[in-house]
Amino acid sequence: MDELVRFAKDHLGYICSPQNIQRFMTHYDCIMEQEALGRGSCRSHIMGEAFPGRDEHKCKGVMAYRACLAPHLKRHCRPGALKEFDASVQQFGCKIKHV
């Protein structure tokens, strides 16, 4: 698979697919709000570069990021937000271990 195509599919494949987009978008604003508010400084776990061909370590820190963000999604977002977040991360190519 072409590197640019793989990169786009990893980043947008779940979220933009016709069967998922509407469901994901019902949670998007809340997920982004929790992330943007910096609750728990979760973003620090996943800082790095997102460029085609330079994302071989893309999953580094994902579990710590999820563990940090999950309580805020559960507390402040509608039921199902964490499940949608997990599904998008799995499409990105990272395994999610539910803790």
C-alpha positions in Angstrom: 0.0 0.0 0.0 1.3 3.5 -0.8 2.7 5.2 2.3 0.5 8.3 1.9 -2.7 6.2 1.4 -1.8 4.1 4.5 -1.2 7.2 6.5 -4.5 8.8 5.5 -6.4 5.5 6.2 -4.7 5.2 9.6 -5.7 8.8 10.6 -9.1 9.1 9.0 -10.3 5.6 8.1 -12.6 5.0 11.1 -13.8 8.5 11.7 -14.6 9.2 8.0 -16.1 5.9 7.0 -19.8 6.2 6.1 -20.8 3.6 8.7 -19.0 5.4 11.6 -19.0 9.1 10.9 -22.4 10.0 12.3 -21.9 8.0 15.5 -18.4 9.3 16.0 -19.4 12.9 15.5 -22.0 12.6 18.3 -19.1 12.3 20.6 -16.5 14.3 18.8 -17.1 17.7 20.4 -17.0 16.3 23.9 -13.8 14.2 23.3 -12.1 17.2 21.8 -13.2 19.5 24.6 -11.8 17.2 27.2 -8.6 16.9 25.3 -8.3 20.7 24.7 -9.0 21.5 28.3 -5.8 19.6 29.1 -7.4 17.6 31.8 -4.5 15.7 33.4 -2.1 17.0 30.8 -2.8 13.9 28.7 -1.4 15.2 25.5 2.1 15.0 26.9 1.9 11.2 26.5 1.6 11.4 22.7 3.5 14.4 21.5 5.5 13.7 18.3 5.4 14.0 14.6 2.6 12.8 12.3 4.1 12.6 8.8 3.9 9.8 6.3 6.9 7.5 6.6 7.8 8.9 10.0 5.1 7.4 12.2 6.6 4.0 13.0 6.4 4.8 16.7 2.9 6.2 16.5 1.6 4.0 19.3 4.2 5.0 21.8 2.3 6.5 24.8 -1.2 5.7 23.5 -2.0 3.5 26.5 -0.9 6.2 28.9 -2.8 8.8 26.9 -6.0 6.7 27.1 -5.6 5.9 30.8 -5.2 9.7 31.4 -8.2 10.8 29.2 -10.6 7.9 29.9 -11.9 9.1 33.3 -12.6 12.5 31.9 -14.5 11.1 28.9 -16.5 8.8 31.2 -17.3 11.7 33.6 -18.0 14.5 31.1 -19.2 12.9 27.9 -22.1 10.8 26.8 -22.1 7.1 27.2 -20.2 5.6 24.3 -17.6 8.3 23.9 -14.8 6.2 25.2 -15.8 3.3 23.0 -15.7 5.6 19.9 -12.4 6.9 21.0 -11.0 3.4 21.4 -12.3 2.4 18.0 -10.6 5.3 16.3 -7.3 4.5 18.0 -7.6 0.9 16.9 -8.1 2.0 13.3 -5.1 4.2 13.7 -3.2 0.9 14.3 -2.7 0.9 18.0 -4.0 -1.9 20.3 -6.2 -0.8 23.2 -6.1 -2.8 26.5 -9.1 -2.0 28.5 -8.2 -1.3 32.1 
